[in-house]
Amino acid sequence: MMPHIATWWCGQKSAREQVLSRLDEFAIEGAYGRGVADFPGNGPVLPGELSAADRDRLKDAISHRGIDYVGQELVRLSTTPVWENGRIAPRPFVLRVFAAATPSGWTVLPGGFCRIADRADARAVSMGDGAVSADVWVVSDKAVATSTLLPAVDTVRIRRIAGVLPSRAADNLFWLGRYLERAEATIRLIRALCTPLRDPARANANGNAPAMHSAERIQRLLVTWGAASQAARANPAKVALEALQSEEKFGSALSLVRSAQRTATSLRERLSPDAWQVITEMADRLAIEVHDDDGVVSAAELTLQELASFAGLAQENMNRAAGWRFLEMGRRAERAINTTRFARQFAYDEAGDEDLDVLLTLVDCQITYRSRYLVQPLLTPVRDLAVLDPYNPRSVAFQVAALNEHIAALPSLKEHGLIERPQRLAVAVEAMLTTAEASSLDVKTLFALEQDLLNLADASGCITSRTDRMPAGRRSSRGWRDLRHPPRHDLQL
């Protein structure tokens, strides 16, 4: 009932000519034994994969002594799952069945003998070196009743929290948030630096081009936190390109997104397919080489959109359990640090319109500022908007308030009734931001705030060890060295 694989014996002239005229469409076998003479291995030879010299040698052999060869059409074999290197993978196979002569006639035996190829692209009908064998058993000639180890429907208890969050998952979620937020900050710096390079005349006419000292500050900041090399400082376009796509720089956007992707790999069961796809596509596209300022800006803008997509998916799709809180804590801690650093570098005491305009762009508050103040950027209101405004979702005060809320919602490690160090730091920083006045936010105060936020982020990361009561000494070794923050001293900018 099933036809055999179409086979041509090359001992016949017509069949030999057919094989030679369409050699790449055949697998060549030995007619009287395994393998093809003068070719390695015991399996078939695929002419389409041979070098030109070997292919000509095979054609000559078939032409001079065709009786020794058969040609079989190439087919795409069915696949069976095999366990290989710790995972399931498809491999082509052939099944040999057996028939036995009985007093009542021939009987096809249940089961058979399976040959499984070692290559995913095996196309020959028979398999030689590297193939493995397996017995195939048919345990019943009737339909088998469905059985499952899953509990019966009527015994499932309703639950709304997915149990204890392992400390490693909490740690990975926290750092996933930090990697993505740092990538966003880096990309905003790249866009602020590179946008005027596309059309300097137009930028100057609109008053949107950063002054030379502002552009220099952006470059030094990118170099300081490991996104670009010191050697590239003479060329802003090169700094922007390195900060976007350098594989050697740990602080580049590509390196940070890849770090986020590696971290997310261990969280697949906690991320929606859409969230995982956003991270994967973002990493793949950032790896596509660009060559000019337009390409850098376009890549930066698309990546910012994808980062916003991931943040939206996390807000709308993740359950409000401990895992979501740790992801949020990582994002809020990193955004607070970066925003404070931006404010310190571009809202310093003698900052002009250009510097303040760059700061508003970096913290995405241009529209908010223009709608509130019908004047050019001024130091005090810009500082208030970027640092102290609790209603601004990009301000430092908003991040600290959210971070404080998440820490308070997590279980306490000790039952003595006193707040622990992470929450104590968060409360102190939030109180400082609540009572501070924008006019008093000088560079020294902002630097002290940045150090407090670094300590708060460090303490918040240590909370991950309590989620499954794991001792702090066994916490994941990933930490400051992984994200590689700049040293905790003035960045000399």
N, C-alpha and C positions, 0 to 999 in steps of 0.2 A: 504493500500500500504506500510505502515511502520510497521515492526514487533514490538511487545511490548518487553520490557525488559524480558529476559528469567527468569521465576519465578517457584520455586518449593514449593508446599505446603507440609509441613513436616507431615501432617496427613496421607499421603500415605507412606507405608514402603519403597518402592523403592526410592521415592524422598527424604525421611528422610535420608536414608543411603548415597545417593549421596551428600547431603549437609554436613553430618558429616564427610565424607571421604575427602572433599575438603573445609573445613570450612573457611579457610583464603581467598578463592576466592569468598566469598559471603558477601552480606550485609543482616543481619537478621532483619526482621520486625515483628511486631505483626500482626497476621492474622485477628483480629477482632477490632483493634483500633490502635491509635497512640502510638508509643513507644513499648519497650520490657519490660515486667514485671521485677522488681527488678534491672533495670538498669536506670541510670539517663537520663533525657532528653526525648523529644518526637520523636526524629529522629531515624534512623536505627542504629544498632550496628555493628561495623566493627570488627569481631573477630581478625583480624590480628593486631589490635592496642591495644588489651586487655592484661592485665597481665596474667600470667599462671593460677593463681587462678580463675580470672574472666572467663577466657576462658573455664576452666574445669566446672565451674558452669553453663555456658551457654550450653555446650554440654550435661550435665546431664539434664537440663531443657528440651531441645529438645528431648532427648531420652525418658524421662518419659511422656511428654505430647506434642507430636509433632503437634497436631492439632492447637495449639496456635501460631505457627510460620510459616513464609515463608522465603525462601532464594531467594535473587535476585542477579544475576551476577553483579559484579562490572564493571562499565563502566567509561571511561574518558569523562566527560561532555564537551560540547562546552562552550566557555567563552564569556562574554559580558563586555565591558568597563564600569567601575563604577568610580565615583568621590569619593576618599577616602583620607583623611588627606592632602588635597591640591594638589593631583595629580591623574592621571588616572591609574587605575590598573585593570587587568583581574580578573574576578570572574566567577566560573561555574554557570550555570543556567539551569532551565527546563522551558519549555513553555507549558502552558495548553490552548488548543483551545476549542471552543464551537460550537456545531451544533444545529440548531433550526429547528423544524418541521414547514413547511409552506404548504399552499394548493398545491404548485407545487413540494413538496418533501423536503427532508432534505437539509439545506443550512448551510455551514460552515461560521460562522461569521468572518468578518475581524478583525484581531488583536487577543488578548487573554490576559492571565494572566501569569505573569512571576514570578518565585521564584528564588532569587539570593542568593547563599551561602555566608557565611561570611568568609570562608576559601578558599585559592587558591587551595587546594588539595582535595576538596570535591569530593568523588567518588560515593556516594550513589544516588539512583534514586530519592528519595524524601528527603526533607530537613526539619529539625526540628528547634530547638532553634537556634537563631542567624540569621536565614535567613530573608531576606527582600523581599517585594513584589513590583511589578511594573506593571502598565497597559501597554499593547503593542497595539499600534494603527497602522493601515494600512490606510494611507490617500488617496490612489489612487489605482485603479486596472489597471492602465496603466503606461507606462514608464513616469517618471517625467523629465521634462526639466532641464538640468544642469544650476545652477545659482551660481554666485560667487560674492563676495564683492571686489575682486581684480580689479584694474583698467583695462580697455581695453588695448590691446597691442598697438594700435595706439595713445594712450594718455600718454604712459609712457615717461617721460623725461629722457634723458641720464644723468647719474651722475657718477662721478669717485671717489668722496669722500663721505663716509657714514655719513655725517652730523657732528654735534657737538659731541665730545667725552665727556661723563659724567665724572665728577671729580672722582667719585668712581672707574670707570673703569680705568682711568689714574693711580690712586693710586695703584690699584691692579696690573696693568701691571708693574709699576715701582718696586714694591716689589716682584713680581714674578721673575723678572730678578735678583734682589739682593739675594733672597733665593737660586736660582739655582747656582749662581756664588759662594756664600758662601759654598754651598754643594760641589762644585767642588774643592774649595781650601782645605776644610777639607779632602776630599778623597785623594787629592794629598799628603797631609801630612801623612795620614794613609799609603798610598802605600810606601812613602819614608821611613817610620819607619819600616814597616813590611816586605818589600821585602828581606832585608838581613837576617831576622830571619828564612826564609825558608831554606836557604843553606848558613850558615855563612862561611864555608870553601871556597866555590866557589866565594862568594862575595869578600872575602879578597884577593883571588888570582887575581881577576879581578880589584881590586882597587876600587870597587863600593860601599863598605860598608861604611856608615857614621861613623865617629869617635864617641867615646862614648859621647863627649860633644855635638856633632851635634844631636845625637839621644836624648840626654837629653833636648836640646833646642826644638826639635819637640814635645816631651812629654809635656814640660811646656807650649808651645804655645797651644796645644790641651786642656790642663787643664784650661788655662787662659781664652780662649774664650768659655768655657762651653761645650766642647765636651766630656770630661772625668773627672773623679773624682780625687781629690788629693790623695785619698787612693790607687788608682791604680798605682801611679807613680813608685812603686818598680818593677813593672812587665810591660815591654813594650808591650808584647802581649795582656795583659789585657787592657792597654790604647788604643791600636788600636781597639780592639773588642768593647769597650765602645763607642769610637768615631764613630764607624761605625753604631752600632745598638742599643745603649741605648735609651729607650723610656723616661727615666726620665731626660736626659740631653738635654737642649734646643738647644745646639750647635752641637749635633751629626748629622751625615749625614742623618739618618732616620728621625729625628725630622725636619730637614731643608727641606727635600724632602716632608714630609707630610705637612709642612707649605706651601710649593709651591703648593701642590695638593689642599689644602683648598682654597688658593687664586685663583687658576685656575678654581675652581668650579664655581665661579661667572663670569668667562670669557669664558664659553663654546662657545658662539656665535662668539667669536673673535679668537678662536684657531681652527686649522684644526683638524679633527678626528685623524690624525696620531700624531699630537703634544700632544693631550690629552692622547692618548694610551701610548705614551712614558712615560709621567709623572706617569700614573696609574701603568704601569708595573714596573717602577723603584721603586715606593713606595712599591708595593706588594713584589717584590723580596728582597728588603733590609730588609723586616720584616721576611724573612726566616732565622731561626737561623743557624749560623755557629759556628764551635767548634775549628778550628785550624787556623794556619797562612795561609795555602794554601787557605782555604775558605775565609778568610778576603781579601787576595790579589785578588783572583778571583772575589769576589763581588765588590771590589773597581774598578777593571779594567773594568768590565761590566758596572758599573754605569757611569764611565767616558765616555765610548762609547755612552751610552744613552744620557748623557748630551750633547755630541757633536752632536748627532742626533737631539736633540731638537733645538740646536743653528742653525744647518743647515736648519731645517724646518722653523725656524723664518726668516732666511735670504732669503730663496727661495720662501716661500709661503705667507708671510704677506705683505699686501699692504703698500707702503711707506707713510703712513698717520701718524697722531699724535699717534695712539696706538702703532705702531711699534717703534716710537721714544722713548716713555716712557719705553717700555721694554728694548730697547738698553741702555737708560740712566741708568736704574737700574743695568744692567750687567756691563757697563763700569765703573760706580762709584765704585761698589763693587770690581771689578778686580783691579782697580787702588789702592784702599786701601790695599787689600791683598798683591799685589805685592810689594808695598812699605814696608809693615810690614815684608814680607819675606826678602827683601833686607836689612832691618835694623837688622834682627836677624841673617842672614847668610852671609852678606857681610859687617860685621863690620870691624873696622880698622885693627884688628889683625887676620882676618879670614884666615884660611889655605885652602889647596886644597880641603879637605873633605867638609868643610862648603860651599865653592863656588860651588862645584859639586852638593851638595844638592839643593842649590838655582837654579842652571840651570835645575835640574830635576823638581823642583816645578813650575817653570814658563815655562816648556816645551821648553827649548831653547838649549838642549844639541847638537842637530845636527847643529843648526845655529852657535853656538860658535865654534864647531870643524871644520866647513867648512871655517870659517873666520880666526881662529887663530890655527895654528898648534903647540900649546903648551898646557901645563896643564892649568887649570883655574887660571887666575890672577885677582887680585882685581879690578883694574881700568877697563879693558875691560868687565868684568862681570857686574860691576855696570852700565857701559854705555849701555850694551845690555838690561839689565833688567829694567832700569829706564829711560834713555834719548833717546834711539834709536827710532825715529819716524817711521821707516820702519818695526819695529818689532811689529806684532799685539798682542804680549803679554806684551809689555813694558808699563810703566806708561805713558810715553809721548803720545803713540798711544791712550790710553784710554781717556786721558784728551782732546786731539784734537778732538776725536769723540764726547765726551760729550759736548764740546764747540760748535761744529757744530749743534748738536741736539737742544741745548738750543737756539741758534741764530735762528733756523728755526721755533720755536714756537711763537705764537702771543704774543705781548707785552701787559702787563697789563695796563701800563700808556702810554699816548701819548705825553710825554714831550720831547722825543728825546734822553733821557739819558738811558744808559744801566742799567738794574736792577741788584740787588745783585747777583743772581745766575750766570749770564753771566759775571759780573764784577769779581767774584771769579775765574771762569773758565779761563777768559783771563789772569788774574794775574798768576795763576798756570801754564798755558801753556807758558807764557812768561818766567817764571822762568826756566822751563824745557828746553826751546829752547836755552836759553843763558847760562845755567849751563855747567860746565865741570865735567867729571867723576872723575877727581882727587880731586875735592873739595867736593864730596858727602860723608862727614863723617857721623857718626851716629847721631850727633846733627842736621845736615841738613836734613837727612832722617826722623827724628822724627818730625821736623817742617813741612816737606812736608806731612807726614801722618796726622797731625792735620788739615792742610789746606784742604786735601782731605776729611776728615770727615766733615768739615764745608761745603764744596762744595756739598757733597752728601746730607747733611741735607737741604741745600738751594734748591737743585734740586728736592727733594721730595716735597717741598712746592709748586712747580710750578703746581702740579696736581690740585690745587684748582682753577686755572684760566681757565681751559678748558671749563667750562660752567659758568664762571663768578661767581662761588660760593665764598662767603666771606671766607677768610682764617680761621676764627674762627669756621666754620662749616666743616672743612676738616676732613677726617677720622682720628680717634684717633690712628690708627695703625702707628707705627713709630719706633723710636729707641728702645723702650721697646719691640717691637715685634721681632726685629732681635737681640736685646740684644748685642750690641757691647760691647767690654771691655771698662772700663772707659777711659776717654781721658787723661791718664797720662802714663808715661813709664810703660810697662808691667813687668819691673824688670827681663828681660831675659838677 
